[in-house]
Amino acid sequence: MIERPARTESGFGTGLRELLDRLPEDLVAPVFTHASWTERRSESYERLAFLGDSVLALAVTAYLYPRLEAERYGAGRLTKIRAQAVSGRSCKAVAERLGIPGRLGAAAPAGAGASVQSLIGTERVLASVIEAVIGACFLAFGYDETADAVVDAFTPEIDDALEHPVDFKSALQERLARQGALVTYDVVEEQGPPHDRRFEIRAAIGGVEVGRGSGRSKKDAEQEAAQAALESLEQ
């Protein structure tokens, strides 16, 4: 386990909050613009979120890789830990610690109406905005400074993934059992030579796709698909 000085959860994220406060206005504006609030989708947070998603994954991966013993933490286990640490639920928790819902609500146009409060409380929106924050910080301040701030902000989620790993397939199965529903997993695509195979798998409920995942094994891809399904069901 990674040793760190004790801190309360509210003490994490200071660095990322400071970077956010230092962002130039031309980056702040799209970070807090939902696609439904602008006539030009390119002015929303979507592109920055796409960029930030990759920066987040790399920052957490680069942090974990040298600190976890290779004998105990193979590629499959590392993938699951990272997936849990940067999941939509984790991003939402970080967004709430940084006060993102309030900032997003304040940025809503006057004509947005009563839907604003429900919109800014959803996991998908808050996760996308925190990814957009990360993407904007990367553009403004570079990878190293942004990655340090990201790891600090996600420390509680990283620790939780290490100490309490989630089996997404079991969690999805338990949730659906309460509804009398079943999930199926189907291989959509296989790529690469036999020694370096990658699988893409879809999770479906009643024939309707609810999530996709990819991995070097079918088990890893199914876990990722199950995680995506859980996140889609929570929106």
C-alpha positions in Angstrom: 0.0 0.0 0.0 1.1 3.5 -0.7 2.0 5.5 2.4 0.9 9.1 2.7 0.6 11.7 5.4 -2.8 11.7 7.1 -5.3 14.3 5.7 -9.0 14.8 5.8 -10.8 14.3 2.5 -11.6 18.0 2.2 -7.8 18.7 2.1 -7.4 17.0 -1.3 -7.8 18.9 -4.5 -6.2 22.2 -3.4 -3.7 22.2 -6.3 -6.3 21.5 -8.9 -8.6 24.2 -7.5 -5.7 26.7 -7.7 -5.0 25.7 -11.3 -8.7 26.1 -12.1 -8.7 29.6 -10.5 -5.7 30.5 -12.7 -7.2 29.4 -16.0 -7.5 32.1 -18.6 -11.1 33.1 -19.4 -11.0 31.6 -22.9 -10.6 28.2 -21.3 -12.9 28.8 -18.3 -15.8 29.6 -20.4 -16.1 26.3 -22.3 -15.3 24.3 -19.1 -18.5 25.5 -17.6 -20.7 25.4 -20.7 -23.1 22.5 -21.2 -23.8 21.6 -24.8 -27.5 22.6 -24.4 -26.5 26.1 -23.3 -24.9 27.1 -26.6 -25.8 27.0 -30.2 -22.3 25.9 -31.1 -21.5 22.5 -29.6 -17.8 23.3 -30.1 -18.1 26.0 -27.4 -19.1 23.4 -24.8 -16.9 21.3 -22.5 -17.1 18.2 -24.6 -13.7 18.6 -26.5 -11.9 19.5 -23.3 -13.4 16.6 -21.5 -12.2 14.3 -24.2 -8.7 15.6 -23.7 -8.9 15.6 -19.9 -10.1 12.0 -19.8 -6.8 10.9 -21.4 -4.7 13.2 -19.1 -6.5 11.8 -16.1 -5.9 8.2 -17.1 -2.2 8.8 -17.8 -1.6 10.8 -14.6 -3.1 8.0 -12.4 -1.4 5.3 -14.4 2.0 7.0 -14.2 1.5 7.5 -10.4 0.5 3.9 -9.7 2.9 2.0 -12.0 6.2 2.5 -10.2 4.7 2.3 -6.7 2.9 -1.0 -6.9 4.9 -4.3 -6.9 5.0 -6.0 -10.3 4.6 -9.4 -8.7 1.3 -8.5 -7.1 -0.1 -5.9 -9.6 -0.1 -7.2 -13.1 -1.7 -5.4 -16.1 -5.1 -6.7 -15.4 -5.2 -5.7 -11.8 -3.7 -2.3 -12.6 -6.4 -1.7 -15.2 -9.2 -2.5 -12.7 -7.7 -0.2 -10.0 -7.3 2.7 -12.5 -10.8 2.1 -13.9 -12.3 2.4 -10.4 -10.1 5.4 -9.4 -11.2 7.4 -12.5 -14.7 6.2 -12.9 -17.7 8.5 -13.3 -18.5 8.1 -9.7 -15.0 9.1 -8.7 -15.0 12.1 -11.0 -18.3 13.2 -9.5 -16.9 13.0 -6.0 -13.8 15.1 -7.0 -16.0 17.6 -8.7 -18.2 18.0 -5.6 -15.1 18.5 -3.4 -13.9 21.3 -5.7 -17.2 23.0 -5.7 -17.9 22.4 -9.4 -21.7 22.1 -9.1 -21.9 25.7 -7.8 -19.6 27.1 -10.5 -21.5 25.3 -13.2 -24.8 26.5 -11.8 -23.5 30.1 -11.7 -22.4 29.8 -15.4 -25.9 28.6 -16.6 -27.6 31.1 -18.9 -30.7 32.9 -17.7 -32.9 30.9 -20.0 -31.7 27.5 -18.9 -34.7 27.1 -16.5 -35.4 24.8 -13.7 -33.5 21.9 -15.3 -30.2 23.4 -14.3 -30.3 22.0 -10.8 -31.0 18.4 -11.9 -28.5 18.7 -14.7 -25.6 19.9 -12.6 -26.2 17.1 -10.1 -25.8 14.2 -12.5 -22.8 12.0 -12.5 -22.3 12.2 -16.2 -22.2 16.0 -16.3 -20.0 16.5 -13.3 -17.6 13.8 -14.5 -17.4 15.5 -17.9 -16.8 18.9 -16.3 -14.0 17.7 -14.0 -12.4 16.1 -17.1 -12.8 19.4 -18.9 -11.1 21.1 -16.0 -8.2 18.7 -16.3 -8.0 19.1 -20.1 -8.0 22.9 -19.8 -5.3 22.8 -17.1 -3.2 20.6 -19.4 -3.4 23.2 -22.2 -2.7 26.1 -19.9 0.0 24.7 -17.6 1.4 21.5 -19.2 1.3 17.9 -18.2 3.6 17.8 -15.1 1.9 20.5 -13.1 -1.5 19.2 -14.1 -0.7 15.6 -13.3 0.6 16.4 -9.8 -2.6 18.3 -9.1 -4.8 15.5 -10.5 -3.2 12.8 -8.4 -3.6 14.9 -5.3 -7.3 15.6 -6.1 -8.0 11.9 -6.8 -6.0 10.5 -3.8 -9.1 9.4 -1.8 -10.5 7.6 -4.9 -7.1 6.0 -5.6 -6.8 4.8 -2.0 -10.3 3.4 -2.1 -9.6 1.5 -5.3 -6.5 0.0 -3.7 -8.2 -0.9 -0.4 -11.7 -1.7 -1.6 -11.5 -3.0 -5.2 -14.9 -3.3 -6.8 -16.0 -6.3 -8.9 -18.1 -4.3 -11.5 -19.7 -7.5 -13.0 -20.9 -8.6 -9.6 -22.1 -5.2 -8.7 -24.1 -4.9 -12.0 -25.5 -8.4 -11.5 -26.7 -7.6 -8.0 -28.3 -4.4 -9.1 -30.1 -6.0 -12.0 -31.3 -8.9 -9.8 -33.4 -6.5 -7.8 -35.1 -5.6 -11.1 -35.4 -9.1 -12.4 -33.2 -8.3 -15.3 -30.1 -10.0 -16.8 -27.0 -8.8 -18.5 -25.2 -10.5 -21.3 -21.7 -9.9 -22.6 -20.9 -10.3 -26.3 -17.5 -10.0 -28.1 -17.9 -7.2 -30.6 -14.3 -7.2 -32.0 -11.0 -9.0 -31.6 -7.8 -7.3 -32.7 -4.1 -8.1 -32.7 -2.0 -11.3 -33.0 -2.6 -14.2 -30.5 0.1 -13.1 -28.2 -1.2 -9.5 -28.0 -4.9 -9.8 -28.4 -7.4 -7.1 -27.5 -11.1 -7.7 -27.0 -14.0 -5.3 -27.3 -17.1 -6.5 -25.5 -20.6 -5.0 -25.1 -22.9 -5.4 -22.1 -26.6 -5.6 -23.0 -29.8 -5.8 -21.0 -32.7 -7.2 -22.9 -30.8 -6.9 -26.1 -30.1 -3.2 -25.6 -26.5 -2.2 -25.3 -25.7 -0.4 -22.0 -21.9 -0.3 -22.0 -18.7 -1.3 -23.8 -15.3 -2.2 -22.7 -11.9 -3.3 -24.0 -9.0 -5.2 -22.6 -6.3 -7.7 -23.2 -8.5 -10.5 -21.9 -12.3 -11.1 -22.1 -12.5 -10.8 -18.3 -10.9 -7.4 -18.3 -13.1 -6.2 -21.2 -16.2 -7.5 -19.4 -15.3 -5.7 -16.2 -14.9 -2.4 -18.2 -18.2 -3.0 -20.0 -19.9 -3.7 -16.7 -18.5 -0.5 -15.2 -19.7 1.5 -18.2 -23.1 -0.1 -17.8 -23.3 0.8 -14.1 -22.4 4.4 -14.9 -25.1 4.6 -17.6 -27.7 3.2 -15.3 -26.9 5.9 -12.7 -27.4 8.8 -15.0 
